C-alpha cells in the first residue's frame, strides 16, 4: 500500500506551501482534468474571517440530518490531512487521496500549482467522481482570488463575520477585506451574510446588488439568538424554535443561523425537526471544545480541585478571541473558576490585541511555541500578553505550562489552550 505521508511530503517538495493567490493555475489544471468543478452537485461556498468552519459544520450536519449525502472541503486540517476532504459523509481514504493528488500533480506538470491549489483540485476531482447530493466548500484565504473561487454558480454563498486578519494579503481595512471575501458572490447566486460591522456589511451588500445576487442579510432578512435554553431562528417565513447546537459559545447562534439562512437562500427548506437534528449533531473540533479525556485531562484531575476544566480553541485573531472571552465570561458568572490561558500564536498575528480580549477575566498566561515553523517564540507570546496587561510566563512545552498552571493546587481551574489551530492540532493528536 502506498504511504500517504510520503506522498504529501513529496508533493510539498514540488508544490510550494507559500501563499500565492490567483485562479489561473487552478483553472489550467482543472481544464486538463476535464473541468470536474463544473460537474458537482449544488454547492454551498463559505467565506469570511471567523466562523467559517463552524458554519460549514452546521451546513453539513443539517444536510446529513435530512438524509442527504454531502461532500465537504475545509482547511487546514488539525490531525490528519484526510480531514480536509469528506466524500459523501466520510473522510477520504488514504488510497483514494493518494490517487487524486497524484492525478492532479501529473495534470499540472511544470505549472507552479501550489500545495493548497493541488489539494483543492483533488477535492473537486473526488467530488465529481463520487455520487452525492450537495457540496460544502470553505475558502482557504480571502475569496476573490482563493483557489476555491473557480466555482461558477454556487447554489448559495455564505459570508461569516469579517475582521482584520491576513492584512498582508487581503487589505488593511475592513472594507478592503470584505471586498476580497465578497469576491465569491456570483451573478444570480444567492448569498447569506452573517453579522458584520457597518463598513463590511455595506461592501458585501453593494457587491450582491452589483452582480444581481439575491442577498439575505443578518439583522434585515434573518436573525438568530439563544432564548430560554432554545435556539430561535427568524426570517420572512416566521420563527423556528429549535434545539440549541452543541457547539459552545453565544457566537455559534450566528454561525448556525447563517447556515440556515444559506440553505433557505438556495431554496433548500427543511422542517424544524431536521434543523434541530442537524444543530444537535454538528461537530467542529478545537472551537471552544471541552477536552474530557487524555493525558492533560488526567493531569488536571490529579492535581487540581474537583470540577476543573480543560478547553481548547483554535481562534487566532482578536475578533475570535473576543467571542471566546465573552463565552468564558458567561461560564465564570455561572460557575466561577480561576481562568488561565496556555497560548501559542503565529508570527503574523496581532497577539497583543488577542490577549487584550481576556483582560479582566484571565489570571495569567503560560506561553508556548507550537511546532509550526511560523510560530512565535514563547518569549514573544509572553511579551505580547504582558503588553496587554496579563501576567505571563514563557514555557518550553504545553506539559510544562500545564504543570505550572496546576502548581498552586487546591483551586478550581478553567484552563484554555488557545491561539493557534496548529497548536490545537498538536493537542488533539495527543488526545486521540
ABEGO torsion letter per residue (X at the ends): XBBAAAAAAAAAAABBABBBBEAAAAAAAAAAAGGAAAABBBBBBBBEABGAAAAAAAAAAAAAAAGBBBBBBBOBBAABAAAABBBGGBBBBAAAAAAAAAAAAAAAEABBBBAAAAAAAAAAAAAAABBBABBBBBBABEGAABAAAABABBABBBBBBBBBBGAAAAEABAAAAAAAAAAABBBGBBBBBBBBBAAAAAAAAAAAAAAGBBBBBBGAABBBBBBGGBBBBBBAAEBBBBBBBABBEAAAAAAAAAAAAAAAAAGBBBBAAAAAAAAAABBBBGBGBBBABEAAAAAAAAABBBGBBBBBBABABAAAAAAAAAAAAAAAAABBBBBBBBBBBBAABBAAAAAAAABGABABBBBBBBABAABBBAAAAAAAAAAAGBBBBBBABAAAAAAAAAAAEGBBBBBBBBGBAAAAAAAAAAAX
